Amino acid sequence: MGFKISQKYIDADPRKLADWQIAEIAEENMPTVEEWQEKLGLKKDEVIPMGKLCKLDFMKIIDRLKDKPDGKYIEVTAITPTPLGEGKSTTSLGLIEGLGKRGKNVGAVLRQPSGGPTMNIKGTAAGGGKALLIPMTEFSLGCTGDINDIVNAHNLAMVALTSRMQHERNYDDAELAKRGLKRLDVDPTNVEMGWVMDFCAQSLRNIIIGLGGKMDGFLMQSKFAIAVSSELMAILSIVRDLKDLRERIGKITVAYDKKGNPITTSDLEVAGAMTAWMRNTINPTLMTSVEYQPILVHAGPFANIAVGQSSIIGDRIALKMFDYNVTESGFAADIGFEKFWNVKCRLSGLTPHVSVLVATVRALKMHGGGPTVVPGRPLPDEYTKENLALVEKGCANMVHLIGVIKKAGINPVVCVNAFHTDTKDEIAIVRKAAEQAGARVATSEHWLKGGEGALELADVVLEACNEKNNFKFLYPLETPLRQRVEIIAKEVYGADGVSWTPEAEAKAKRFEANPEMKDYMTMMVKTHLSLSHDPTKKGVPKGWVLPIRDILVFSGAKFLCPMAGTISLMPGTASDPAFRRVDVDVKTGKVIGLF
C-alpha cells in the first residue's frame, strides 16, 4: 500500500500554481523518516536521520540484501534538446508515479542538483508540475551536504598544493627535511586542479592568487570551476564502496613537477584527509516524489567531462530494494546514454531492461528547421502553433537516437512528453516515425496530471521490461583510445570520421602506450545541443568530421576525456537568473520562488 495523497494535492493545477507551491502542498503530508523505514523494510541502523531527510547506510543495506535478485532497471534519456531541456527529470518522476499508480514497488536514483543551475537559468532539476521531487527546498539548497563535502575535500587538495609550493620556495632541502618534507618541485605553470565553488561565477574562471608578501602564498595564475565538475564528484558517481573511494582519491593528479611527472594527492599526503571529508557522501539521500514514491538522490557529475549519471552505489541498492528502478542520464542519448551504456554499465556490471527516450514536439520542430530557441525569451509561433512539416522533418533526430539505443541491444521506448500546445496530428507523426524505427511509444501528460497522466507510459515500459534484450557494449575495453573515439563518432554521432590536432594525437599515442591506462574509460566531451560538435547543426548532420583538439585526464576517476570543441568548467550567471525570484517567507520560514 502506498501513502495517502491529499485531496488538496489532487485538486492542485500546475497551470495555475508554481512548482514550489505544488511541492508545499505535497509536503504537508510527506511521509516521515520512520514511516519510510517501515514501508521500505529498513533496519533502524540502516537509516541516518538528518532533519526532514535521511541518508541510507549503503554498506549495511547492500550486505543484508546481497543475495536478493535485482529488480528491473530502467534508464531515461532524450533526443537532442533545445536549450530549454525536454523534461528528462520530469519524465523520470512521472514514470515512477505512473508505475506507482499501477501498484508496482518502484523507486528511482536521481542526481543531486548543483547550486549553480538552481540559482541561474535551468532551475533545480526537481522535475515540474505534478512530476516533482520533494522536499523541494532541501533538494535544491544543498540536500544533506554531499556537494559541500566535495567542495571542502577538493579545496583541501589545493590548500595542500599551494602551501607546499610556498614552503618549498621559502626553505632549502635541509630545512624541508627537518619538517618531514621532500621537495616536489611543482611547476607553477602546469597545475591541473583549481578551486571549486557551487555557483556559476564567470569572474573566477581565471584568477591570480598569492598577492601580497612572502607569507601570503605563492604568486601564480589559478582558476575556479563549479563544484560538480570536480573529479571528486566524478569519482563519487562510479565508486563501489569506501575502499574504492579512498584508493581513487589517492590517485588524483593535482599538478606536475618541472620534469612533467604527475604530483598526486598521495604525494601531497592529503588523500586521507580528503576521504575523511567525503566519508558520508557514499550514502544516498532518501527523498520522495509528490505522490510518495521513494527516490534516492546521489551524486551529480557533469555530463560532458564526466559520466553524467547518478551513482553506481545508488543503483546497486535501489535494484535490491525495488522491483523497478528508474535512473536518468544527463544530456541527450548521444552523450548521456552513450556514457551510461559504455561506462556506467561496464563499471557497475548492471544492464538495463529498457531505455526511455524523451521527445517533445517542440524539440522536433527545432530539428526540422524551426527558429532558434533562446532561454528567457518567448517561443516563436512555430513552436506553439501546429506545423506538421517541421515535426515530420525533425523526427530524423529521434529516429537516429532510437537506432543508437538499439545498437546497445536495449529495448527503446519513446515518451512523447506532451505540452498543451501539441496537436493530435503532430503527436501522430511522432508516434508513426518512432514505431517505424522499431520503438514502443507512449504519450504522457505527467507534468499536468502526475501518475494518472503517465499510465500509458508506465504500461508500455512494463511491457518492454518483460521482453528479452541483448545488451552489448559498443567496443571491447581493450580497444585503443583513438579507435574508440572513431567508433563513437561514426556509430553514435553519425560523423564521417575524426580529425586530431597534433597535440591531441601525441597525447593519445602516449596514453595508448601506457599499460596503466588500458582500463581508463573514454569520456567524450562535446556540445549537447547537436549530434555534432557544432551546436548550430540540428537534426542529423551529414558530411562532417569530429575534431579532437585535446584530451583531459582524470587519473583518480580513470577517465580520458577527448575534447571536441571548447568547454568551460565554470558556467556564467545570466542576466535574469533564478535567484532574483527566490526568497523566504519571514512569517513561516519557508523558501518561495524555486522552480
Secondary structure, DSSP 8 states (H G I E B T S, - for coil): ------HHHHH--TTTS-HHHHHHHHHTT---HHHHHHHHT--GGGEEEETTEEEE-HHHHHHHTTTS---EEEEEEESS--TT---HHHHHHHHHHHHHHTT--EEEEE----HHHHTSSS--SSEETTEEEESHHHHHTTTTSHHHHHHHHHHHHHHHHHHHHHHHHHS-HHHHHHTT-----EEEEEE---EEESS--GGGSSEEE--SSGGG---EEE-EEEGGGSHHHHHHHH-SSHHHHHHHHTT-EEEEETTS-EEETTTTT-HHHHHHHHGGGGS-EEEEETT--EEEE-----SSSS--B--HHHHHHHHHH-SEEEEEBSS-IIIIIHHIIIIIHHHH----SEEEEEE-HHHHHHHTT-----TTS---GGGTS--HHHHHHHHHHHHHHHHHHHHTT-EEEEEEE--TT--HHHHHHHHHHHHHTT-EEEEE-HHHHGGGGGHHHHHHHHHHHTS------SS-TTS-HHHHHHHHIIIII--SEEEE-HHHHHHHHHHHH-GGGTT-EE--B--SSSSSS-TT--SS--S-EEEE-EEEEETTTTEEEEESS---SS----SS-GGGG-EE-TTT--EE---
